[in-house]
Every structure is written in structure tokens, then in C-alpha cells.
Amino acid sequence: MFPPWISVFLTSLLAVPLIYAVDKLSLAREPLWILIIGVVSLLIVGLVCYFVTAGSQRKVDPVIYVFSFCTFSSCVDLFVGLEADGFVSGFMGFYFREGEPYLKTPYASLISWLDGTLHYVLCIAAIYQYVHGKSYRELGLLWAGSIGHSMLVFMPGNLLGISMVKWSVFLNVPWMVLPFYAAVKLLTDGERNNSQRNILTRKTAWQLILESFFAVWFIGAILLAYFRGIAVLGSKLDVFREYIMHVEPYLMDTNQYGKMQAIVYMFHFLPVYVACLYALYCPVQTWVSDLSILHAGAAINAQFGYIGSAIHPRTPQEFRIPMTSSSVWFWLINLSLLLVPQLFALYCNYGKNKTLSVMKKSGKKIS
């Protein structure tokens, strides 16, 4: 018998013949039937993943079932990206026509690529770690942050964009719930084991320099998030209109994903930046390591979809990065929004057990 992680991997590959067969069904020409077929398929896959994952294990963490189930959808999404960008055909044509037409947009194809690659690897790796008795918490939080963020942008963008919304939109409901359930479960379980939590301290010169850099960056990110949010919400001031026109025209793409991304930065990322600033200036915060990983995952998803869409050949020319000197600002801004959260997460989680041990011995209170 295969180890559970290999069994899950093999089970996820069933997505390929399934979507190919459904593409040939005459029932797949009706939107309501596509929803019914999708729901039945998900229920069957869920049961198969349950029995495959359980295997000989006496008790399995529910989050592992979530990862197992999501490997199947990741495999489907890989083919969504492949077919949307013209690398394969005959798998998702029916679904693009009668299921979710907006999946052919550049943004949707890019987050499908991300789900079919990064999210898939994270799920399999988390299951592997669990089977071998190792921690999968960081992998799970990174996955939850990334896929959870995609739903915050993807679903409102679908409803506000120019593509028609059909019954199959309800097939996204599980992914509006599962990543948030997994995040809550991982966070609450982690509270029982403080040896796996990190705290920020100021000990050495290089830490002071790094923390000063992060503090300045978070202040800049707060101002930028507010600025871009006001810009996409329709400010009449010339400075906002000039910024959109010359630096980030994708914010006004008619598919609305760019606009929703800016709004998510304003209302979701901005509070995270404030919390991270607080952790930098008020050390000994155990929660910041978890928050940094969730934010790192969200930043990967946000910037991969946003930057990719802004340069994608299927994005209308007027919404792509302008081929002028102002494009430098686009790359500086958006690459920093991608990379700095990863550096901050690494900083917060580096040497965490040693740091916690030192703090306990010194008698300092741990929040």
C-alpha cells in the first residue's frame, strides 16, 4: 500500500480523465447541469480523499483532509490555466462556455496556474510532513493565506466584472470556507504549543537595521494602500488619475480584478501592516510569526495575479504596464509588495525556539 501522501497525489490525478470525460457529455452544455455534476464530483472526491488519507492512521488532523481534498481542485485548476493560455485543449472548453466564463480572463488563468503549482505542492508537502511526524503548520498557514486571499479578490471581481455569472459560481463556495477553517484550526492548535511561536526582539545591530527597514517599509505600504484604494474608488483629484494612467493602468481593467486588489490592500492588508508595525515597536508578540506567514502567502497570490495580469498578452493594451520611464515605479512598488512580506516572514520565524527559550529564561512576559 502506498503512503498516504502518494495515494493523495495519485487520487488528484483522477481530475484529468474526469474533466476530459465531462467535456464530452451533452449534459455539460447546460449551466445548471454543470453545477449538479460539479457538486456530485466534489462529494465523491471528498469521500475518496477521506478514505485515502485516513489509511491506517487512527486519528487524522481535519486540516489534512482539507489539503487532500484541495489537491484535486489544484489539478483541475492547472488544466484551467493550461487551456486558458492555449497550451492544451479539450479539457475545459465546456466549462469556459457554460460554467465560469471569467476563468479565461488573464487574472483567473494566473491564479489557476498558482493553484495548480504552488498550492498543489504545499498541500502534498504538508501531508508528507504530517505522515512523517513533522510540523506542517507553516506550510498550512502559507497555503491558507494565499488561497484565502484569492477568494477575496476573485469572487467580488467575478460579480463586478464584464463576464457573465452562471450557476457554477457556487462551486467556489468550498474554497471560500476551507482556507479560513484551516487557518483558524492551525492558529488555535498552535496556541497550545508556545514552543512553536516566535517573538520579535532587538538584540544585535543587524536586527535593529532590519527592523528599521521593515518599519519604514510598512509605513510606506500603509500610505500606498490608502492611496491606491482612494484612486480606484473614483477620486477626482488629478494626482490619483495621473498615477493610474501612467503607473498602474491595470487598476482600471474592466474585469475589475485590479480594482478589487487595491480595495483588498486598503481594507485587509493595511490593518496587517499596522499590526506588524505594532509588533516591531512593542516586542515580545508571539502572534506576529503566524500573521507574517499568512501575509506572505496572501502577498504571493496578490502580486503574482496582479503583476502577471498587468503584462499578460490577453490584457487590453491600455491596461498593461506603460512602456515608458514610469514603468520603473510599477516594478519597484509591486516587486517590493511581493518580496518584503516574504523577508519579514523569514525574519519573524528564524530561530524561533532559541529566541523563545532566551525570553523565558530572562523572565520577560510573553504576549
LONU-641524 format. One record per residue (C-alpha): residue number from 1; x, y, z negated. Coordinates in steps of 0.02 Angstrom, whole numbers, plus 50000, padded with zeros to 5 digits. Example, Ala and Ser with C-alpha at 12.3 -4.5 7.8 and 13.67 -1.06 7.14 Angstrom:
MIKOL   k    c1    c2    c3
MIKOL   1 50615 49775 49610
MIKOL   2 50684 49947 49643
END
This chain:
MIKOL   k    c1    c2    c3
MIKOL   1 50000 50000 50000
MIKOL   2 50061 50174 50044
MIKOL   3 50099 50303 49910
MIKOL   4 49954 50424 49887
MIKOL   5 50041 50569 49974
MIKOL   6 50073 50464 50129
MIKOL   7 49894 50398 50125
MIKOL   8 49830 50578 50118
MIKOL   9 49943 50625 50263
MIKOL  10 49878 50481 50368
MIKOL  11 49697 50520 50321
MIKOL  12 49717 50700 50375
MIKOL  13 49768 50640 50549
MIKOL  14 49591 50571 50571
MIKOL  15 49544 50751 50608
MIKOL  16 49620 50736 50782
MIKOL  17 49511 50596 50853
MIKOL  18 49360 50664 50758
MIKOL  19 49363 50839 50835
MIKOL  20 49404 50765 51006
MIKOL  21 49252 50648 50995
MIKOL  22 49135 50784 50932
MIKOL  23 49189 50896 51076
MIKOL  24 49114 50768 51195
MIKOL  25 48947 50748 51105
MIKOL  26 48795 50829 51186
MIKOL  27 48733 50874 51012
MIKOL  28 48884 50986 50994
MIKOL  29 48802 51109 51114
MIKOL  30 48677 51164 50980
MIKOL  31 48739 51279 50839
MIKOL  32 48628 51200 50705
MIKOL  33 48684 51025 50751
MIKOL  34 48865 51081 50741
MIKOL  35 48832 51137 50562
MIKOL  36 48750 50970 50520
MIKOL  37 48891 50870 50599
MIKOL  38 49018 50978 50507
MIKOL  39 48933 50954 50338
MIKOL  40 48919 50765 50361
MIKOL  41 49100 50755 50417
MIKOL  42 49160 50854 50266
MIKOL  43 49061 50744 50147
MIKOL  44 49133 50585 50224
MIKOL  45 49309 50656 50224
MIKOL  46 49288 50711 50044
MIKOL  47 49241 50535 49991
MIKOL  48 49384 50458 50089
MIKOL  49 49508 50581 50013
MIKOL  50 49440 50544 49839
MIKOL  51 49470 50356 49853
MIKOL  52 49636 50376 49943
MIKOL  53 49702 50499 49815
MIKOL  54 49639 50403 49664
MIKOL  55 49726 50244 49722
MIKOL  56 49796 50154 49571
MIKOL  57 49802 50313 49467
MIKOL  58 49700 50303 49308
MIKOL  59 49665 50488 49297
MIKOL  60 49697 50617 49432
MIKOL  61 49701 50805 49411
MIKOL  62 49549 50876 49505
MIKOL  63 49662 51002 49591
MIKOL  64 49749 50857 49679
MIKOL  65 49582 50807 49754
MIKOL  66 49566 50985 49818
MIKOL  67 49737 50975 49901
MIKOL  68 49695 50807 49976
MIKOL  69 49531 50872 50049
MIKOL  70 49613 51029 50118
MIKOL  71 49745 50933 50215
MIKOL  72 49605 50877 50332
MIKOL  73 49546 51055 50364
MIKOL  74 49727 51109 50389
MIKOL  75 49746 50980 50526
MIKOL  76 49586 51044 50608
MIKOL  77 49648 51223 50595
MIKOL  78 49812 51176 50677
MIKOL  79 49713 51125 50831
MIKOL  80 49609 51283 50819
MIKOL  81 49770 51383 50835
MIKOL  82 49841 51270 50970
MIKOL  83 49686 51281 51079
MIKOL  84 49652 51465 51047
MIKOL  85 49827 51507 51109
MIKOL  86 49817 51389 51257
MIKOL  87 49936 51251 51204
MIKOL  88 49806 51112 51210
MIKOL  89 49628 51093 51274
MIKOL  90 49479 50978 51249
MIKOL  91 49475 50982 51059
MIKOL  92 49392 51143 51002
MIKOL  93 49308 51212 51158
MIKOL  94 49134 51167 51096
MIKOL  95 49168 51248 50928
MIKOL  96 49231 51409 51005
MIKOL  97 49073 51421 51110
MIKOL  98 48936 51366 50991
MIKOL  99 49017 51358 50820
MIKOL 100 49131 51503 50772
MIKOL 101 49172 51611 50925
MIKOL 102 49279 51730 50820
MIKOL 103 49407 51590 50796
MIKOL 104 49475 51639 50967
MIKOL 105 49525 51811 50904
MIKOL 106 49712 51838 50877
MIKOL 107 49691 51858 50689
MIKOL 108 49589 51698 50670
MIKOL 109 49709 51597 50777
MIKOL 110 49858 51659 50674
MIKOL 111 49783 51616 50505
MIKOL 112 49735 51447 50580
MIKOL 113 49918 51421 50626
MIKOL 114 49966 51466 50448
MIKOL 115 49838 51346 50375
MIKOL 116 49894 51207 50490
MIKOL 117 50077 51228 50444
MIKOL 118 50118 51314 50279
MIKOL 119 49959 51268 50186
MIKOL 120 49970 51089 50250
MIKOL 121 50150 51071 50190
MIKOL 122 50107 51149 50021
MIKOL 123 49963 51027 49993
MIKOL 124 50065 50873 50040
MIKOL 125 50213 50935 49936
MIKOL 126 50100 50966 49785
MIKOL 127 50029 50789 49797
MIKOL 128 50206 50719 49814
MIKOL 129 50262 50815 49659
MIKOL 130 50111 50754 49560
MIKOL 131 50138 50572 49608
MIKOL 132 50320 50584 49552
MIKOL 133 50276 50667 49388
MIKOL 134 50347 50836 49434
MIKOL 135 50271 51009 49421
MIKOL 136 50165 51064 49568
MIKOL 137 50098 51220 49483
MIKOL 138 50199 51348 49582
MIKOL 139 50156 51262 49746
MIKOL 140 49973 51263 49699
MIKOL 141 49970 51446 49650
MIKOL 142 50060 51496 49810
MIKOL 143 49932 51398 49912
MIKOL 144 49784 51469 49815
MIKOL 145 49847 51647 49835
MIKOL 146 49871 51626 50022
MIKOL 147 49711 51538 50071
MIKOL 148 49607 51634 49945
MIKOL 149 49667 51797 50022
MIKOL 150 49624 51738 50197
MIKOL 151 49442 51718 50147
MIKOL 152 49437 51896 50077
MIKOL 153 49483 51963 50249
MIKOL 154 49417 51830 50367
MIKOL 155 49236 51816 50309
MIKOL 156 49195 52003 50300
MIKOL 157 49288 52028 50464
MIKOL 158 49177 51896 50546
MIKOL 159 49019 51982 50486
MIKOL 160 49077 52156 50537
MIKOL 161 49165 52113 50700
MIKOL 162 49102 52102 50878
MIKOL 163 49092 51911 50887
MIKOL 164 48925 51825 50860
MIKOL 165 48900 51739 50692
MIKOL 166 48813 51569 50701
MIKOL 167 48761 51432 50582
MIKOL 168 48935 51358 50574
MIKOL 169 48996 51507 50473
MIKOL 170 48930 51414 50320
MIKOL 171 49063 51280 50346
MIKOL 172 49184 51408 50272
MIKOL 173 49095 51406 50104
MIKOL 174 49205 51269 50026
MIKOL 175 49360 51375 50061
MIKOL 176 49277 51523 49977
MIKOL 177 49267 51417 49819
MIKOL 178 49407 51287 49816
MIKOL 179 49561 51402 49811
MIKOL 180 49486 51506 49671
MIKOL 181 49438 51348 49575
MIKOL 182 49615 51281 49598
MIKOL 183 49692 51446 49541
MIKOL 184 49584 51454 49384
MIKOL 185 49620 51271 49343
MIKOL 186 49807 51293 49365
MIKOL 187 49810 51453 49264
MIKOL 188 49708 51385 49119
MIKOL 189 49807 51222 49114
MIKOL 190 49968 51322 49114
MIKOL 191 49916 51415 48957
MIKOL 192 49933 51252 48862
MIKOL 193 50117 51241 48905
MIKOL 194 50205 51405 48873
MIKOL 195 50371 51325 48917
MIKOL 196 50318 51345 49098
MIKOL 197 50282 51532 49082
MIKOL 198 50401 51672 49119
MIKOL 199 50433 51839 49037
MIKOL 200 50519 51992 49104
MIKOL 201 50668 52053 49004
MIKOL 202 50802 52184 49030
MIKOL 203 50972 52112 48988
MIKOL 204 51100 52148 49121
MIKOL 205 51144 52290 49237
MIKOL 206 51086 52198 49392
MIKOL 207 50918 52161 49311
MIKOL 208 50899 52346 49273
MIKOL 209 50939 52389 49453
MIKOL 210 50818 52258 49520
MIKOL 211 50678 52311 49404
MIKOL 212 50705 52494 49452
MIKOL 213 50694 52445 49635
MIKOL 214 50534 52346 49606
MIKOL 215 50459 52489 49506
MIKOL 216 50493 52616 49644
MIKOL 217 50427 52495 49774
MIKOL 218 50266 52461 49678
MIKOL 219 50235 52647 49659
MIKOL 220 50259 52668 49847
MIKOL 221 50147 52518 49882
MIKOL 222 50010 52591 49772
MIKOL 223 50015 52756 49868
MIKOL 224 50018 52664 50035
MIKOL 225 49872 52550 49990
MIKOL 226 49768 52701 49941
MIKOL 227 49821 52799 50095
MIKOL 228 49779 52659 50218
MIKOL 229 49615 52623 50130
MIKOL 230 49559 52804 50146
MIKOL 231 49617 52805 50328
MIKOL 232 49511 52656 50381
MIKOL 233 49360 52717 50282
MIKOL 234 49349 52864 50401
MIKOL 235 49439 53014 50330
MIKOL 236 49430 53165 50445
MIKOL 237 49599 53235 50393
MIKOL 238 49725 53241 50535
MIKOL 239 49862 53154 50435
MIKOL 240 49759 52994 50423
MIKOL 241 49707 52995 50605
MIKOL 242 49885 53030 50662
MIKOL 243 49950 52887 50556
MIKOL 244 49827 52763 50630
MIKOL 245 49857 52822 50807
MIKOL 246 50047 52824 50802
MIKOL 247 50098 52697 50669
MIKOL 248 49962 52566 50640
MIKOL 249 49829 52569 50776
MIKOL 250 49782 52389 50736
MIKOL 251 49691 52456 50582
MIKOL 252 49553 52511 50702
MIKOL 253 49540 52349 50803
MIKOL 254 49359 52314 50848
MIKOL 255 49369 52140 50771
MIKOL 256 49380 52229 50602
MIKOL 257 49512 52114 50525
MIKOL 258 49640 52255 50517
MIKOL 259 49515 52368 50432
MIKOL 260 49468 52233 50307
MIKOL 261 49652 52200 50272
MIKOL 262 49678 52382 50225
MIKOL 263 49524 52378 50113
MIKOL 264 49586 52219 50027
MIKOL 265 49753 52305 49995
MIKOL 266 49662 52453 49920
MIKOL 267 49541 52359 49807
MIKOL 268 49635 52196 49770
MIKOL 269 49821 52221 49796
MIKOL 270 49829 52395 49718
MIKOL 271 49773 52331 49545
MIKOL 272 49905 52193 49560
MIKOL 273 50038 52325 49592
MIKOL 274 49982 52420 49438
MIKOL 275 49988 52261 49333
MIKOL 276 50163 52221 49394
MIKOL 277 50220 52397 49351
MIKOL 278 50149 52373 49177
MIKOL 279 50245 52209 49159
MIKOL 280 50406 52295 49213
MIKOL 281 50391 52436 49087
MIKOL 282 50314 52333 48947
MIKOL 283 50418 52172 48947
MIKOL 284 50379 52003 48871
MIKOL 285 50223 51975 48978
MIKOL 286 50201 51789 49011
MIKOL 287 50064 51809 49140
MIKOL 288 50168 51904 49266
MIKOL 289 50255 51749 49334
MIKOL 290 50089 51672 49384
MIKOL 291 50025 51836 49455
MIKOL 292 50184 51858 49556
MIKOL 293 50163 51687 49638
MIKOL 294 49980 51717 49680
MIKOL 295 50025 51886 49752
MIKOL 296 50170 51813 49851
MIKOL 297 50052 51688 49932
MIKOL 298 49925 51823 49971
MIKOL 299 50061 51935 50045
MIKOL 300 50121 51795 50160
MIKOL 301 49945 51769 50225
MIKOL 302 49908 51955 50239
MIKOL 303 50063 52004 50332
MIKOL 304 50075 51851 50444
MIKOL 305 49899 51881 50507
MIKOL 306 49915 52070 50516
MIKOL 307 50087 52085 50597
MIKOL 308 50052 51940 50714
MIKOL 309 49887 52016 50771
MIKOL 310 49969 52185 50799
MIKOL 311 50091 52108 50925
MIKOL 312 49980 51968 50995
MIKOL 313 49958 51974 51185
MIKOL 314 49770 51948 51168
MIKOL 315 49752 52103 51060
MIKOL 316 49698 52251 51168
MIKOL 317 49845 52362 51213
MIKOL 318 49776 52515 51122
MIKOL 319 49777 52420 50957
MIKOL 320 49952 52346 50970
MIKOL 321 50110 52420 50896
MIKOL 322 50152 52576 50997
MIKOL 323 50313 52561 51097
MIKOL 324 50381 52723 51026
MIKOL 325 50502 52776 50890
MIKOL 326 50358 52771 50765
MIKOL 327 50356 52581 50779
MIKOL 328 50506 52581 50661
MIKOL 329 50390 52640 50523
MIKOL 330 50269 52498 50561
MIKOL 331 50405 52368 50541
MIKOL 332 50482 52447 50385
MIKOL 333 50313 52458 50299
MIKOL 334 50245 52288 50345
MIKOL 335 50403 52187 50325
MIKOL 336 50426 52261 50152
MIKOL 337 50247 52214 50110
MIKOL 338 50291 52036 50162
MIKOL 339 50465 52016 50086
MIKOL 340 50466 52114 49923
MIKOL 341 50324 52012 49843
MIKOL 342 50425 51854 49879
MIKOL 343 50579 51930 49797
MIKOL 344 50477 51985 49647
MIKOL 345 50403 51811 49627
MIKOL 346 50578 51735 49633
MIKOL 347 50640 51860 49505
MIKOL 348 50494 51828 49387
MIKOL 349 50513 51639 49396
MIKOL 350 50703 51622 49398
MIKOL 351 50774 51539 49241
MIKOL 352 50606 51547 49153
MIKOL 353 50634 51409 49025
MIKOL 354 50801 51483 48970
MIKOL 355 50727 51658 48956
MIKOL 356 50580 51597 48852
MIKOL 357 50695 51499 48737
MIKOL 358 50803 51653 48705
MIKOL 359 50649 51757 48665
MIKOL 360 50582 51627 48545
MIKOL 361 50749 51619 48453
MIKOL 362 50756 51808 48440
MIKOL 363 50585 51809 48356
MIKOL 364 50505 51926 48483
MIKOL 365 50319 51915 48510
MIKOL 366 50266 51832 48673
MIKOL 367 50107 51902 48752
END
